[in-house]
Amino acid sequence: MSTIVIYKTKYGSTKTYADWIAEELGCESVDAKNVKIEDLEKYDTIVYGGGLYAEIINGVILLTKNMDKLEGKKLVVFSTGITPLKYREYYDKMVIEKNFKPEIRDKFKVYNFLGKMILDELSVVHRTALKTLKKIMQGKENPTEMEKLLVELCDANGDFTDKNAINDLVEYVKNGLSKY
Ligand SMILES: Cc1cc2nc3c(=O)[nH]c(=O)nc-3n(C[C@H](O)[C@H](O)[C@H](O)COP(=O)(O)O)c2cc1C
């Protein structure tokens, strides 16, 4: 059974999780920028991690656009983000719908972890994007719960990474049945 962990990160939290997972699984963790789809042929299990940016799992398109080359493999994806994990509808509906077309949804086992957002570390582009999003959400007349939450999250500032969060994923890779 050969496994690889691939990650795409802007500020480091996805790499942190990828390294923890790879250590537990006794395999390599590799930056997605050094991975081509052809390189994945030799692996039975592929774990992919990316930070959430406007609900998109950064770089997961590497897998979702290449399903024909991944047949027979066990595919596991994890996101890192700052939306509290109790908002299951956000993760199980919005994030899934934005990243996986209906016909490939059941090919992936998806996990969600809390990441890190340190406002002082953000690029100017990201800081401006959050400011704009906050303004738009604050301008809503009858905001939904999700829109109210987004306003709060634009100011979230902290490192919420947690090594224990990887346990279910690690267990699944070690023992779970192949899905695809
Ligand atoms: C511009 C921007 C957009 C973001 N969008 C989301 C989002 O849609 N959902 C979420 O939960 N977190 C969101 N975040 C928080 C990041 O996903 C979080 O900081 C993550 O840990 C980043 O991972 P990385 O540093 O490995 O790229 C956003 C952060 C920024 C700066």
The ligand as a Tripos MOL2 file, in Angstrom:
@<TRIPOS>MOLECULE
LIG
   31    33     1     0     0
SMALL
NO_CHARGES

@<TRIPOS>ATOM
      1 C1         -9.1550   35.7290    1.3880 C.3       1 LIG1
      2 C2         -9.4440   34.6020    2.3180 C.ar      1 LIG1
      3 C3        -10.5740   33.8170    2.1100 C.ar      1 LIG1
      4 C4        -10.8760   32.7690    2.9980 C.ar      1 LIG1
      5 N1        -12.0090   32.0270    2.7840 N.ar      1 LIG1
      6 C5        -12.3400   31.0650    3.6960 C.ar      1 LIG1
      7 C6        -13.5340   30.3070    3.5330 C.ar      1 LIG1
      8 O1        -14.2680   30.4290    2.5610 O.2       1 LIG1
      9 N2        -13.8480   29.4230    4.5000 N.ar      1 LIG1
     10 C7        -13.0590   29.2070    5.5920 C.ar      1 LIG1
     11 O2        -13.4250   28.4130    6.4580 O.2       1 LIG1
     12 N3        -11.8900   29.8760    5.7420 N.ar      1 LIG1
     13 C8        -11.5120   30.7880    4.8260 C.ar      1 LIG1
     14 N4        -10.3320   31.4800    4.9550 N.ar      1 LIG1
     15 C9         -9.3740   31.0760    5.9970 C.3       1 LIG1
     16 C10        -8.3110   30.1200    5.4430 C.3       1 LIG1
     17 O3         -8.9080   29.0400    4.8280 O.3       1 LIG1
     18 C11        -7.4480   29.5750    6.5850 C.3       1 LIG1
     19 O4         -6.6880   30.6420    7.0490 O.3       1 LIG1
     20 C12        -6.5760   28.3860    6.1580 C.3       1 LIG1
     21 O5         -6.0330   27.7890    7.3010 O.3       1 LIG1
     22 C13        -5.4560   28.7850    5.2300 C.3       1 LIG1
     23 O6         -4.6720   27.6590    4.8940 O.3       1 LIG1
     24 P1         -3.2370   27.8120    4.2490 P.3       1 LIG1
     25 O7         -2.4870   28.8300    5.0450 O.co2     1 LIG1
     26 O8         -2.6010   26.4650    4.3650 O.co2     1 LIG1
     27 O9         -3.4190   28.2340    2.8190 O.co2     1 LIG1
     28 C14       -10.0090   32.5050    4.0970 C.ar      1 LIG1
     29 C15        -8.8580   33.2830    4.2910 C.ar      1 LIG1
     30 C16        -8.5680   34.3180    3.4130 C.ar      1 LIG1
     31 C17        -7.3350   35.1300    3.6560 C.3       1 LIG1
@<TRIPOS>BOND
     1     1     2 1
     2     2     3 ar
     3     2    30 ar
     4     3     4 ar
     5     4     5 ar
     6     4    28 ar
     7     5     6 ar
     8     6     7 ar
     9     6    13 1
    10     7     8 2
    11     7     9 ar
    12     9    10 ar
    13    10    11 2
    14    10    12 ar
    15    12    13 ar
    16    13    14 ar
    17    14    15 1
    18    14    28 ar
    19    15    16 1
    20    16    17 1
    21    16    18 1
    22    18    19 1
    23    18    20 1
    24    20    21 1
    25    20    22 1
    26    22    23 1
    27    23    24 1
    28    24    25 2
    29    24    26 1
    30    24    27 1
    31    28    29 ar
    32    29    30 ar
    33    30    31 1
@<TRIPOS>SUBSTRUCTURE
     1 LIG1         1 GROUP 0 **** ****
